[in-house]
Amino acid sequence: MSEQPQTFILMFENASAYDKYKQEVIASGGKIKDDLGALLGFTAVMPPTLVQSIRAGSLVDNGITSFEPDSVVTIQ
């Protein structure tokens, strides 16, 4: 049984890294869910293999400033 795709929020330090990872998500069979444009970020549904690949690398060296699971936030 294969793992389910996961949704993550990614933010980048520059447009080059932003463009690179957008293309990588799509090439891996993932989907850009929300494009944050000028903020240099997006939310994406990604296959587990891509999530593992991103986590295995150095986030800072790859231009990623934030890599977090997307989730619902509630206040009481």
Backbone as a chain_set.jsonl record, in Angstrom:
{"seq": "MSEQPQTFILMFENASAYDKYKQEVIASGGKIKDDLGALLGFTAVMPPTLVQSIRAGSLVDNGITSFEPDSVVTIQ", "coords": {"N": [[0.847, -1.183, 0.0], [0.662, 2.137, -0.941], [1.873, 5.308, 0.27], [-0.138, 8.19, 1.007], [-0.476, 11.261, -0.874], [0.781, 14.375, 0.435], [0.037, 17.616, 1.822], [1.876, 20.572, 1.726], [3.288, 23.683, 2.864], [5.411, 25.817, 1.243], [8.067, 28.134, 1.332], [10.281, 30.508, -0.142], [13.628, 31.846, -0.609], [14.324, 33.176, -2.891], [13.401, 33.954, -6.334], [14.373, 32.111, -8.147], [14.693, 29.635, -6.757], [12.032, 29.287, -6.031], [10.764, 28.986, -8.578], [12.103, 26.673, -9.463], [11.283, 24.666, -7.609], [8.516, 24.704, -7.958], [8.318, 23.647, -10.532], [9.447, 21.15, -10.017], [7.603, 19.978, -8.245], [5.356, 19.669, -9.93], [6.465, 18.038, -11.956], [6.885, 15.715, -10.513], [4.424, 14.668, -10.239], [2.842, 15.97, -8.472], [0.729, 18.682, -7.254], [0.171, 22.153, -7.528], [-1.446, 23.866, -5.12], [-2.203, 26.371, -3.941], [-0.936, 29.391, -5.044], [1.304, 31.646, -3.807], [2.491, 33.742, -4.974], [3.902, 36.863, -5.06], [4.933, 36.592, -2.523], [6.719, 34.624, -2.729], [6.1, 31.822, -2.451], [4.184, 28.759, -2.047], [1.408, 26.465, -1.656], [1.346, 22.978, -1.844], [0.277, 19.811, -3.064], [1.949, 16.941, -2.571], [3.755, 14.017, -3.63], [4.873, 11.381, -1.419], [7.55, 10.638, -1.959], [8.771, 12.944, -2.997], [8.507, 14.682, -0.826], [10.182, 13.381, 1.027], [12.607, 13.625, -0.334], [13.012, 16.423, -0.361], [13.177, 16.901, 2.391], [15.499, 15.472, 2.95], [17.545, 16.944, 1.875], [19.542, 19.953, 2.268], [17.705, 22.493, 3.45], [18.133, 25.312, 3.572], [20.395, 25.656, 1.914], [19.213, 25.016, -0.468], [17.545, 27.097, -0.985], [15.126, 27.174, 0.342], [13.079, 28.636, 2.688], [11.081, 27.992, 4.428], [9.31, 25.05, 5.253], [6.58, 23.383, 5.758], [3.97, 21.222, 7.018], [0.708, 21.633, 5.683], [-2.078, 22.71, 7.454], [-5.167, 22.883, 9.308], [-5.856, 25.714, 11.202], [-7.024, 26.643, 14.321], [-8.692, 28.806, 16.655], [-9.509, 29.42, 20.059]], "CA": [[0.0, 0.0, 0.0], [1.493, 3.337, -1.031], [1.483, 6.426, 1.122], [-0.953, 9.225, 0.376], [0.166, 12.572, -1.045], [0.65, 15.281, 1.571], [0.033, 19.027, 1.455], [2.873, 21.354, 2.444], [3.498, 25.091, 2.528], [6.825, 26.078, 0.985], [8.449, 29.531, 1.123], [11.615, 30.523, -0.726], [14.387, 33.089, -0.447], [14.471, 33.868, -4.17], [12.528, 33.501, -7.418], [14.983, 30.949, -8.79], [14.309, 28.451, -5.981], [10.568, 29.217, -6.156], [10.458, 28.404, -9.889], [12.655, 25.315, -9.511], [10.465, 23.721, -6.854], [7.205, 24.604, -8.612], [8.486, 22.687, -11.63], [9.725, 19.834, -9.436], [6.336, 19.45, -7.727], [4.538, 19.258, -11.072], [7.141, 16.922, -12.624], [6.787, 14.517, -9.677], [3.025, 14.247, -10.17], [2.154, 16.767, -7.462], [-0.146, 19.751, -7.738], [0.217, 23.422, -6.802], [-2.795, 24.116, -4.606], [-2.333, 27.827, -3.833], [0.301, 30.093, -5.372], [1.383, 32.861, -3.005], [3.077, 34.738, -5.86], [4.911, 37.833, -4.627], [5.521, 36.147, -1.254], [7.64, 33.548, -3.097], [5.711, 30.585, -1.806], [2.985, 28.08, -2.516], [1.038, 25.212, -1.018], [1.346, 21.949, -2.871], [0.026, 18.414, -2.744], [3.167, 16.3, -3.068], [3.93, 12.603, -3.313], [5.816, 11.16, -0.318], [8.94, 10.579, -2.422], [9.272, 14.318, -3.107], [8.616, 15.191, 0.55], [11.405, 12.793, 1.589], [13.741, 14.213, -1.043], [13.203, 17.791, 0.136], [13.636, 16.808, 3.782], [16.846, 14.899, 2.988], [18.507, 17.968, 1.468], [19.688, 21.128, 3.12], [16.676, 23.443, 3.041], [18.706, 26.643, 3.369], [21.25, 25.608, 0.727], [18.35, 24.884, -1.643], [16.721, 28.296, -1.122], [13.842, 27.018, 1.031], [13.106, 29.289, 3.999], [10.08, 27.364, 5.285], [8.725, 23.833, 4.694], [5.706, 22.928, 6.839], [2.701, 20.613, 6.602], [-0.454, 22.524, 5.679], [-3.086, 22.197, 8.381], [-6.189, 23.82, 9.746], [-5.52, 26.398, 12.448], [-8.227, 27.138, 14.993], [-8.486, 29.524, 17.907], [-10.621, 29.154, 20.968]], "C": [[0.892, 1.247, 0.0], [0.959, 4.435, -0.116], [0.703, 7.453, 0.316], [-0.145, 10.501, 0.177], [-0.121, 13.456, 0.168], [0.698, 16.719, 1.08], [0.993, 19.792, 2.36], [2.851, 22.796, 1.978], [5.004, 25.275, 2.372], [7.024, 27.562, 0.732], [9.917, 29.537, 0.71], [12.297, 31.87, -0.559], [14.549, 33.844, -1.752], [13.594, 33.229, -5.249], [13.073, 32.261, -8.113], [14.583, 29.653, -8.083], [12.802, 28.214, -6.085], [10.187, 28.529, -7.466], [10.917, 26.953, -9.982], [11.728, 24.325, -8.811], [9.033, 23.632, -7.379], [7.273, 23.571, -9.728], [8.699, 21.276, -11.099], [8.453, 19.182, -8.892], [5.496, 18.899, -8.876], [5.149, 18.04, -11.766], [7.021, 15.616, -11.839], [5.354, 14.006, -9.559], [2.237, 14.975, -9.106], [1.332, 17.871, -8.102], [0.044, 20.993, -6.878], [-1.213, 23.749, -6.406], [-3.085, 25.611, -4.551], [-0.976, 28.451, -4.11], [0.296, 31.425, -4.629], [2.171, 33.963, -3.708], [4.192, 35.583, -5.289], [5.561, 37.457, -3.292], [6.548, 35.035, -1.47], [7.34, 32.262, -2.332], [4.483, 29.98, -2.448], [2.65, 26.927, -1.584], [0.926, 24.196, -2.136], [1.008, 20.592, -2.282], [1.172, 17.648, -3.394], [3.198, 14.824, -2.723], [4.989, 12.434, -2.22], [7.278, 11.124, -0.756], [9.544, 11.974, -2.545], [9.445, 14.939, -1.722], [9.915, 14.679, 1.18], [12.65, 13.399, 0.96], [14.042, 15.625, -0.542], [13.741, 17.765, 1.562], [15.078, 16.314, 3.88], [17.914, 15.927, 2.628], [18.61, 19.073, 2.5], [18.707, 22.191, 2.64], [17.265, 24.805, 2.714], [19.562, 26.671, 2.105], [20.432, 25.519, -0.559], [17.396, 26.062, -1.806], [15.358, 28.211, -0.467], [13.956, 27.673, 2.404], [12.102, 28.676, 4.967], [9.462, 26.183, 4.544], [7.901, 23.193, 5.799], [4.475, 22.229, 6.288], [1.584, 21.655, 6.665], [-1.491, 21.911, 6.604], [-4.078, 23.294, 8.728], [-5.758, 24.408, 11.08], [-6.813, 26.927, 13.046], [-7.823, 27.906, 16.245], [-9.702, 29.283, 18.786], [-11.232, 30.419, 21.483]], "O": [[1.774, 1.385, 0.848], [-0.224, 4.482, 0.22], [0.866, 7.568, -0.898], [0.762, 10.795, 0.956], [-1.142, 13.298, 0.839], [1.315, 17.015, 0.057], [0.94, 19.682, 3.585], [2.451, 23.098, 0.853], [5.776, 24.927, 3.266], [6.248, 28.183, 0.007], [10.7, 28.693, 1.146], [11.642, 32.899, -0.39], [14.876, 35.031, -1.738], [13.11, 32.108, -5.09], [12.3, 31.445, -8.616], [14.181, 28.687, -8.731], [12.354, 27.075, -6.212], [9.381, 27.598, -7.468], [10.205, 26.105, -10.518], [11.422, 23.265, -9.358], [8.4, 22.583, -7.256], [6.39, 22.723, -9.854], [8.188, 20.313, -11.67], [8.248, 17.98, -9.056], [4.984, 17.783, -8.794], [4.428, 17.11, -12.126], [7.051, 14.534, -12.425], [5.097, 13.026, -8.86], [1.08, 14.639, -8.857], [1.25, 17.981, -9.326], [0.077, 20.907, -5.651], [-2.087, 23.892, -7.262], [-4.109, 26.063, -5.063], [0.021, 28.086, -3.487], [-0.613, 32.236, -4.806], [2.48, 34.992, -3.108], [5.297, 35.093, -5.057], [6.637, 37.962, -2.972], [7.17, 34.56, -0.52], [8.204, 31.698, -1.661], [3.827, 30.602, -3.284], [3.496, 26.467, -0.818], [0.469, 24.509, -3.235], [1.395, 20.265, -1.16], [1.349, 17.694, -4.612], [2.73, 14.417, -1.659], [5.9, 13.255, -2.109], [8.157, 11.539, 0.0], [10.718, 12.164, -2.225], [10.424, 15.644, -1.475], [10.659, 15.447, 1.791], [13.637, 13.656, 1.65], [15.202, 15.975, -0.326], [14.654, 18.519, 1.901], [15.801, 16.699, 4.799], [19.067, 15.789, 3.036], [17.859, 19.113, 3.475], [18.862, 22.73, 1.544], [16.932, 25.393, 1.685], [19.466, 27.608, 1.312], [20.91, 25.906, -1.625], [16.525, 26.03, -2.676], [14.513, 29.078, -0.687], [14.826, 27.311, 3.196], [12.243, 28.815, 6.182], [9.13, 26.286, 3.363], [8.45, 22.533, 6.681], [3.983, 22.587, 5.218], [1.529, 22.46, 7.595], [-1.75, 20.709, 6.537], [-3.845, 24.475, 8.469], [-5.345, 23.68, 11.982], [-7.603, 27.578, 12.363], [-6.755, 27.682, 16.815], [-10.789, 28.979, 18.295], [-12.184, 30.373, 22.262]]}, "num_chains": 1, "name": "protein.A"}
